Amino acid sequence: MSGATAALAATENNAKVTIFEEHQRVGEPSHCSGHVGILAFKKFAPEIPERIIENRIKGAILHSPNGEQLTLYRSQPVTWVLNRPELDRFLVSLATEHGAELSLGSRVENFQRSPNGELDLQIGGRARSKVRCKAIIDAGGCGAPISKYLTHTPSRRIFVNSAQVNAANLRDIDEDLVEVYFGERYAPNFFGWIIPRRDGSAKIGIAGSRINVRECFDRFVKMHPIVSSKLRHAKFLSNPTYHLIPVDGGKERSYADGILLVGDAASQVKPTTGGGIVLGLICGKLAGRTAAKAVQIGDTTSSYLHHYEKTWRRLLGFDLTAMSWIRRCLYGMPDKQLDRLFKTLNELHVNDALNQTADIDFQGRTLLALSHDPRLIAALLSASILCVPTMLSPRGILRGK
């Protein structure tokens, strides 16, 4: 998605672009839940066809490890559930309509620098070949082969393992609400989710760190007292997909001579939820515009391309830093402390304060907006300093993955 956005932005700025897609079909396999805040998505994305919107979500039910619930609800939808493969295909179609070429079954495996500073790419897959270009935008995800050339220092990246499946015939599901599940037994250091579609099906998944994700996912769907009940008569529509998600709040460096990283490859992902759609739209546009301009002026060195990183960190750096802090606090909590915290938040009606916050796509700014509410201070005194990230994290969950 971030790669398609970058390609579209580059073609709109008169660059000649080729999209190398390693799979035979754009958007597949899909690892993303496609859950995104409506306001931010509309702000940064082109208008999308109605068929891509699978549901309109009005709130969330958060489940503590022992089953305590915190419900957030609004009268109007705040998030969309998107068909992520169709979104990817739509964005790629826009890029090709603007002149980009699409090469399916083609993976950029390696590169060499030519004497004049251009890049000779080694393309593997259906048709092995070499391609010379002036700049490359790597949107290949966590395993992006080009990203390893951007730093000589050990990586400080932090990851969670995720698993997700599509299912139908669930019981006791409100299609207006996503459900989020905390607990060390099922999703240590992160959470599980059920994201409903309008057709009665849902996306069910977990993510966690330092886990055997297959075992944890199997335990979540079969043994969680609430989830297993909802899935007792469910029909699984697909095999689980597994994906590594970076949650460190931004790779140390996202540029080098002739190279820009975008999306998961640059850790441009919300540390609290693992969501990257809105950030991918923002950074994809910046990467495409920067690369096109660099080629036009004949300067694809890091001295020029660093403007890309400078810009996206200025726009997103505060929020990524705040979300990283929230993640460290919230997901390091023992289950018993989370249970007490949920109980306190319900007693103080903190959900009322959260529901007053309009911006659900930038948690750092949400932190400042909520800091003036006296109930936040009351919860802080009642349940310890770790209440702050717990009260904010639902807004991130509503914003989606």
C-alpha positions in Angstrom: 0.0 0.0 0.0 2.8 2.5 0.9 4.7 1.4 -2.2 1.6 2.0 -4.4 1.1 5.4 -2.8 4.8 6.3 -3.4 4.5 5.2 -7.0 1.4 7.3 -7.6 3.0 10.3 -6.0 6.1 9.9 -8.1 4.2 9.5 -11.4 2.1 12.6 -10.5 5.4 14.4 -10.2 6.5 13.4 -13.7 8.8 10.5 -12.8 9.1 7.3 -14.8 8.2 4.5 -12.4 8.2 0.7 -12.4 6.5 -1.2 -9.6 8.1 -4.5 -8.8 5.6 -6.8 -7.1 7.1 -10.0 -5.9 3.7 -11.9 -5.9 1.6 -12.8 -8.9 -1.3 -10.7 -7.7 -1.2 -7.3 -6.1 -2.4 -7.3 -2.5 -2.0 -11.0 -1.8 -1.3 -12.5 0.5 -2.9 -9.9 2.9 -1.7 -9.6 6.5 -3.5 -6.4 7.4 -6.8 -6.1 9.2 -7.6 -2.9 7.2 -9.0 -1.1 10.2 -8.4 2.7 9.8 -9.6 6.0 11.2 -12.1 7.6 8.8 -11.0 11.3 9.2 -7.3 10.6 8.6 -7.8 8.2 5.8 -10.0 10.6 3.9 -7.4 13.4 4.5 -4.5 11.5 3.1 -6.0 8.9 0.7 -7.6 9.4 -2.7 -11.4 8.8 -2.8 -12.0 5.1 -2.8 -14.8 3.0 -4.3 -17.6 1.9 -1.9 -16.8 -1.8 -2.6 -13.5 -1.4 -0.6 -15.3 -0.4 2.6 -16.3 -3.6 4.4 -17.8 -2.0 7.5 -18.2 1.2 9.4 -17.3 0.9 13.0 -18.8 3.1 15.8 -16.8 1.9 18.8 -14.9 -0.9 20.6 -15.2 -3.3 23.5 -12.0 -3.8 25.4 -11.6 -7.0 27.4 -9.2 -7.2 30.4 -7.5 -10.5 31.1 -10.2 -11.5 33.6 -13.1 -10.4 31.4 -13.7 -6.8 32.7 -15.0 -4.7 29.8 -14.6 -1.1 28.8 -16.9 0.0 26.0 -16.3 3.0 23.8 -19.1 4.1 21.5 -20.1 7.0 19.3 -23.3 7.7 17.4 -21.4 8.0 14.1 -18.8 5.7 12.6 -15.2 6.6 13.5 -13.3 3.9 11.6 -13.7 1.8 8.4 -12.8 -1.8 7.9 -11.2 -1.9 4.5 -10.7 -4.7 2.0 -6.9 -4.4 2.1 -6.1 -6.4 -1.1 -8.7 -4.3 -3.0 -7.3 -1.1 -1.6 -3.8 -2.1 -2.8 -5.1 -3.0 -6.2 -7.0 0.3 -6.5 -3.9 2.4 -5.6 -1.7 0.5 -8.0 -4.3 1.0 -10.8 -4.2 4.7 -10.1 -0.4 4.7 -10.4 -0.5 2.7 -13.7 -3.2 5.1 -15.1 -0.7 7.8 -14.4 2.0 6.0 -16.4 3.7 3.6 -13.9 4.6 0.2 -15.2 3.7 -2.9 -13.1 5.9 -6.0 -13.1 4.3 -8.9 -11.3 6.2 -11.9 -9.9 9.3 -9.7 -9.6 11.4 -9.2 -6.5 14.3 -6.8 -6.1 16.9 -9.1 -4.6 20.0 -7.0 -4.6 21.7 -4.0 -6.2 25.0 -2.5 -7.2 25.9 1.1 -7.7 27.2 2.1 -11.1 30.1 4.6 -11.4 27.7 7.4 -12.2 25.7 6.8 -9.0 22.7 5.0 -10.6 21.5 1.6 -9.2 21.7 -1.7 -11.0 18.9 -3.8 -9.6 18.9 -7.6 -9.6 15.3 -8.7 -10.2 14.4 -12.3 -9.3 11.2 -14.2 -9.8 9.3 -15.0 -13.0 11.7 -13.2 -15.3 15.2 -12.7 -13.9 16.8 -9.6 -15.2 18.8 -6.5 -14.3 17.3 -3.0 -14.3 19.1 0.3 -14.0 17.4 3.2 -12.2 18.3 6.5 -10.6 16.5 5.8 -7.3 14.5 3.1 -5.5 11.8 3.3 -2.9 11.8 0.1 -0.9 8.3 -0.8 0.4 9.1 -4.5 0.8 8.1 -4.8 4.5 10.2 -6.1 7.4 12.3 -8.4 5.2 13.0 -5.6 2.6 16.4 -6.7 1.1 17.5 -3.1 0.4 17.1 -1.8 4.0 20.1 -3.7 5.3 22.4 -1.3 3.3 21.2 1.8 5.1 23.1 1.4 8.4 26.3 -0.2 9.7 25.1 -0.3 13.3 23.2 -3.2 14.9 19.4 -2.9 14.4 17.3 -1.6 17.3 14.1 -2.7 15.7 11.3 -4.2 17.9 8.8 -6.6 16.4 5.6 -8.4 17.3 4.5 -11.6 15.6 0.9 -11.6 14.3 -1.6 -14.1 13.1 -5.0 -13.5 11.5 -7.8 -15.5 9.9 -11.2 -14.8 8.3 -14.2 -16.5 9.7 -18.0 -16.5 9.3 -21.0 -17.6 11.5 -19.7 -16.0 14.7 -22.1 -15.7 17.6 -22.8 -12.6 19.7 -21.0 -10.1 17.5 -22.1 -6.5 17.1 -21.1 -5.4 13.7 -20.8 -1.8 15.0 -18.0 -2.7 17.4 -14.5 -4.1 17.2 -13.4 -6.3 20.1 -9.9 -6.1 21.7 -8.5 -8.7 24.1 -5.6 -8.3 26.5 -3.9 -11.1 28.4 -0.5 -12.7 28.8 -1.8 -16.2 28.1 -3.1 -15.4 24.6 -1.3 -12.3 23.3 1.6 -11.4 25.6 2.8 -7.8 25.3 0.1 -6.9 22.7 -3.5 -7.9 22.2 -6.0 -10.0 20.2 -8.9 -8.7 18.1 -12.2 -9.4 16.4 -13.0 -7.0 13.6 -16.5 -7.6 12.1 -17.6 -7.0 8.5 -21.2 -6.1 7.4 -21.7 -9.5 5.8 -21.4 -11.3 9.1 -17.8 -12.5 8.8 -14.9 -11.1 10.8 -11.2 -10.8 11.0 -9.8 -12.6 14.1 -6.2 -12.2 15.1 -3.5 -11.8 17.7 -0.1 -10.2 18.0 2.6 -10.6 20.7 6.3 -10.5 21.3 8.6 -13.4 22.2 5.9 -16.0 21.4 5.2 -19.0 19.3 2.5 -17.1 17.4 0.9 -20.3 16.0 0.5 -21.8 19.4 -0.8 -18.5 20.9 -3.3 -18.0 18.1 -4.6 -21.6 18.3 -5.1 -21.1 22.1 -6.8 -17.8 21.5 -9.5 -19.2 19.1 -10.0 -22.5 20.9 -9.5 -21.7 24.6 -10.2 -18.1 25.4 -13.4 -18.2 27.4 -15.1 -15.4 25.4 -13.6 -15.8 21.9 -14.0 -19.6 21.8 -17.7 -19.2 22.6 -18.2 -16.8 19.8 -16.3 -19.1 17.4 -18.0 -22.4 18.5 -19.9 -22.7 15.2 -17.7 -20.5 13.1 -16.6 -21.4 9.6 -13.0 -20.4 8.8 -12.8 -18.9 5.4 -9.0 -18.9 5.0 -5.9 -20.3 6.6 -4.2 -18.1 9.1 -1.7 -15.7 7.8 1.4 -14.8 9.8 3.3 -11.5 9.7 6.1 -9.7 11.5 5.2 -6.1 12.6 7.8 -3.5 13.6 6.6 -1.5 16.6 9.8 0.5 17.5 8.4 3.8 16.2 10.7 4.4 13.2 13.8 2.8 11.8 17.1 4.5 12.7 17.5 5.7 9.1 15.1 5.6 6.2 17.3 6.9 3.4 20.7 6.4 1.7 22.3 7.4 -1.6 19.5 6.6 -4.2 17.3 4.8 -1.7 14.3 5.6 0.4 12.4 3.2 2.8 8.7 3.5 3.3 6.0 1.6 5.4 7.0 -1.5 7.4 10.5 -1.3 5.9 11.0 2.0 7.7 9.0 0.9 10.8 6.4 3.6 9.9 3.9 1.8 12.0 1.9 2.8 15.1 3.7 1.1 18.1 0.5 0.8 20.1 -1.6 -1.1 17.5 0.8 -2.2 14.7 -1.3 -0.2 12.2 0.4 1.4 9.3 -2.2 2.4 6.7 -2.4 6.1 7.4 1.3 6.4 8.1 2.0 4.6 4.9 -0.2 7.0 2.9 1.6 10.0 4.5 5.1 8.6 4.1 4.4 7.1 0.7 3.4 10.4 -0.7 6.5 12.1 0.8 8.8 9.4 -0.6 7.3 9.5 -4.1 7.5 13.3 -4.3 11.1 13.4 -2.8 12.4 10.7 -5.2 10.8 12.4 -8.2 12.3 15.8 -7.3 15.7 14.2 -6.7 15.7 12.7 -10.2 14.6 15.9 -11.8 17.3 18.0 -10.2 19.9 15.2 -10.7 20.8 14.8 -7.0 19.8 11.4 -5.6 22.5 11.4 -2.9 21.7 11.1 0.8 22.5 14.8 1.2 19.3 15.6 -0.7 17.2 12.5 0.2 17.5 13.1 3.9 14.8 15.8 3.4 12.3 12.9 3.2 13.2 11.6 6.7 13.4 15.1 8.1 9.9 15.8 6.8 8.2 12.6 8.0 9.8 12.8 11.4 8.7 16.4 11.8 5.1 15.3 11.0 5.0 12.0 12.9 7.9 11.9 15.2 6.2 13.3 18.3 3.3 10.9 17.9 5.5 7.8 17.3 7.6 8.7 20.4 4.4 9.1 22.5 3.0 5.8 21.2 6.3 4.0 21.9 6.1 5.2 25.5 2.5 4.1 25.8 3.3 0.7 24.3 6.2 0.1 26.8 4.0 1.1 29.7 0.8 -0.7 28.8 2.1 -3.9 27.3 4.5 -4.4 30.2 1.7 -4.6 32.7 1.0 -7.9 34.5 -2.5 -9.2 34.0 -3.6 -8.5 37.6 -2.7 -4.9 37.3 -4.6 -4.6 34.0 -7.6 -6.1 35.6 -7.5 -3.6 38.5 -7.0 -0.8 36.0 -10.0 -1.7 33.9 -12.1 -1.8 37.0 -11.0 1.6 38.1 -11.5 3.1 34.6 -15.1 1.9 34.6 -15.8 3.2 38.1 -14.5 6.6 37.0 -16.4 6.6 33.7 -13.2 7.3 31.9 -14.9 6.2 28.6 -16.9 9.4 28.7 -13.7 11.4 28.6 -12.2 9.3 25.8 -15.3 9.7 23.7 -14.9 13.5 23.7 -11.6 13.2 21.8 -12.0 13.9 18.1 -8.5 13.0 16.9 -8.1 9.3 17.0 -5.2 9.0 14.6 -2.4 10.8 16.4 -2.0 9.4 19.9 0.6 11.9 21.0 -1.7 14.8 20.5 -4.6 12.8 22.1 -2.4 12.5 25.2 -2.1 16.3 25.4 -5.9 16.7 24.7 -6.9 14.4 27.5 -4.4 15.6 30.0 -6.8 18.4 31.1 -9.6 16.1 32.1 -9.9 15.7 35.9 -11.0 12.1 35.5 -7.6 11.4 34.0 -5.9 12.8 37.1 -8.3 10.8 39.4 -7.5 7.6 37.6 -3.8 8.4 37.7 -4.0 8.8 41.5 -6.2 5.7 42.0 -4.4 3.2 39.8 -0.8 4.5 39.4 1.0 6.3 36.7 0.4 3.5 34.2 -3.2 4.5 33.9 -2.3 7.2 31.4 -1.3 4.9 28.6 -4.1 2.5 29.4 -6.7 5.2 28.9 -5.2 6.4 25.7 -4.6 3.0 24.1 -8.3 2.4 23.3 -8.2 5.5 21.0 -5.3 3.8 19.2 -7.3 0.6 18.9 -10.2 2.5 17.5 -7.9 4.0 15.0 -7.1 0.5 13.8 -4.3 -1.5 12.5 
